[in-house]
Amino acid sequence: MIPQIPNERVPEVEVDAIFTDRWSPRAFSDEPLSEEQIATLFEAARWAPSCFNDQPWHFRYAVSSDDRARFSEALVEKNQQWAQHAPMLVFVLARKHFSKSEKPNRHAVFDAGAAWMSLALQARRLGLYAHGMAGFSVNKAAEVLNVSLDEYEIMAAVAVGRRDDPSKLSDDQRANEKPNGRKPSAEVAGEGSF
Ligand SMILES: Cc1cc2nc3c(=O)[nH]c(=O)nc-3n(C[C@H](O)[C@H](O)[C@H](O)COP(=O)(O)O)c2cc1C
């Protein structure tokens, strides 16, 4: 039995539970995802909005043990320790130029962020969790993915899977295996100018 982790998040105002139910665990079971689950995750991402509907995101994913080991190599050691157990590792990329005009797309990263969040929320609907990671070597990831950094920004890595018993984590990771809180709304949103 995987222990329940109490979700002590209290929204300031009522909000759909999908937002507070999403959090970033590190203890992942290596139970594989089905092809249908994988397709559903990327389908959710596909419907994200984007500037000029350019859809500049790109996801490269690893599910075989060989590919997961290769993708893992690009992660920093601290992330490797837990993320290597997840049944799917993903790199989120953003194409730096609009596909039609080839002009620089300064919104690509914003759009790729929207797409990853759609994937993360869909993951919860499937009973899964998605944990984003910035801790990786961009150059190593580019080498593993065989992608040009002139064409793509490699934004983040993501581990996706089911939660597992936190006993498999290191002491410090186990202590943090719970949903994080948030700044007060008034600190991040306000009416009118600063
Ligand atoms: C772009 C991005 C990069 C992150 N990088 C890491 C990382 O390298 N390692 C890690 O353990 N967690 C990482 N996280 C997870 C965050 O620490 C986590 O989302 C944040 O503390 C909020 O907690 P919550 O997702 O549980 O709500 C990252 C999250 C995002 C969105």
The ligand as a Tripos MOL2 file, in Angstrom:
@<TRIPOS>MOLECULE
LIG
   31    33     1     0     0
SMALL
NO_CHARGES

@<TRIPOS>ATOM
      1 C1         10.4350   24.2880  -14.9420 C.3       1 LIG1
      2 C2         10.4970   23.4980  -13.6660 C.ar      1 LIG1
      3 C3         11.7120   23.0250  -13.2240 C.ar      1 LIG1
      4 C4         11.8020   22.2320  -12.0750 C.ar      1 LIG1
      5 N1         12.9970   21.6540  -11.7530 N.ar      1 LIG1
      6 C5         13.0360   20.6910  -10.8040 C.ar      1 LIG1
      7 C6         14.2060   19.8990  -10.6300 C.ar      1 LIG1
      8 O1         15.2060   20.0240  -11.3480 O.2       1 LIG1
      9 N2         14.1740   18.9540   -9.6600 N.ar      1 LIG1
     10 C7         13.0800   18.7400   -8.8620 C.ar      1 LIG1
     11 O2         13.1200   17.8440   -8.0220 O.2       1 LIG1
     12 N3         11.9330   19.4710   -9.0180 N.ar      1 LIG1
     13 C8         11.8890   20.4220   -9.9800 C.ar      1 LIG1
     14 N4         10.7240   21.1380  -10.2080 N.ar      1 LIG1
     15 C9          9.5440   20.9420   -9.3610 C.3       1 LIG1
     16 C10         9.2580   22.1960   -8.5330 C.3       1 LIG1
     17 O3         10.1700   22.2680   -7.4650 O.3       1 LIG1
     18 C11         7.8040   22.1690   -8.0540 C.3       1 LIG1
     19 O4          6.9450   22.2120   -9.1750 O.3       1 LIG1
     20 C12         7.4930   23.3590   -7.1440 C.3       1 LIG1
     21 O5          8.2180   23.2620   -5.9500 O.3       1 LIG1
     22 C13         6.0120   23.4520   -6.8260 C.3       1 LIG1
     23 O6          5.5970   22.2670   -6.2040 O.3       1 LIG1
     24 P1          4.3790   21.3930   -6.7670 P.3       1 LIG1
     25 O7          4.6980   21.0670   -8.2210 O.co2     1 LIG1
     26 O8          4.4120   20.1460   -5.9080 O.co2     1 LIG1
     27 O9          3.1600   22.1880   -6.6480 O.co2     1 LIG1
     28 C14        10.6290   21.9490  -11.3350 C.ar      1 LIG1
     29 C15         9.3930   22.4510  -11.7620 C.ar      1 LIG1
     30 C16         9.3200   23.1990  -12.9250 C.ar      1 LIG1
     31 C17         7.9730   23.6780  -13.4020 C.3       1 LIG1
@<TRIPOS>BOND
     1     1     2 1
     2     2     3 ar
     3     2    30 ar
     4     3     4 ar
     5     4     5 ar
     6     4    28 ar
     7     5     6 ar
     8     6     7 ar
     9     6    13 1
    10     7     8 2
    11     7     9 ar
    12     9    10 ar
    13    10    11 2
    14    10    12 ar
    15    12    13 ar
    16    13    14 ar
    17    14    15 1
    18    14    28 ar
    19    15    16 1
    20    16    17 1
    21    16    18 1
    22    18    19 1
    23    18    20 1
    24    20    21 1
    25    20    22 1
    26    22    23 1
    27    23    24 1
    28    24    25 2
    29    24    26 1
    30    24    27 1
    31    28    29 ar
    32    29    30 ar
    33    30    31 1
@<TRIPOS>SUBSTRUCTURE
     1 LIG1         1 GROUP 0 **** ****
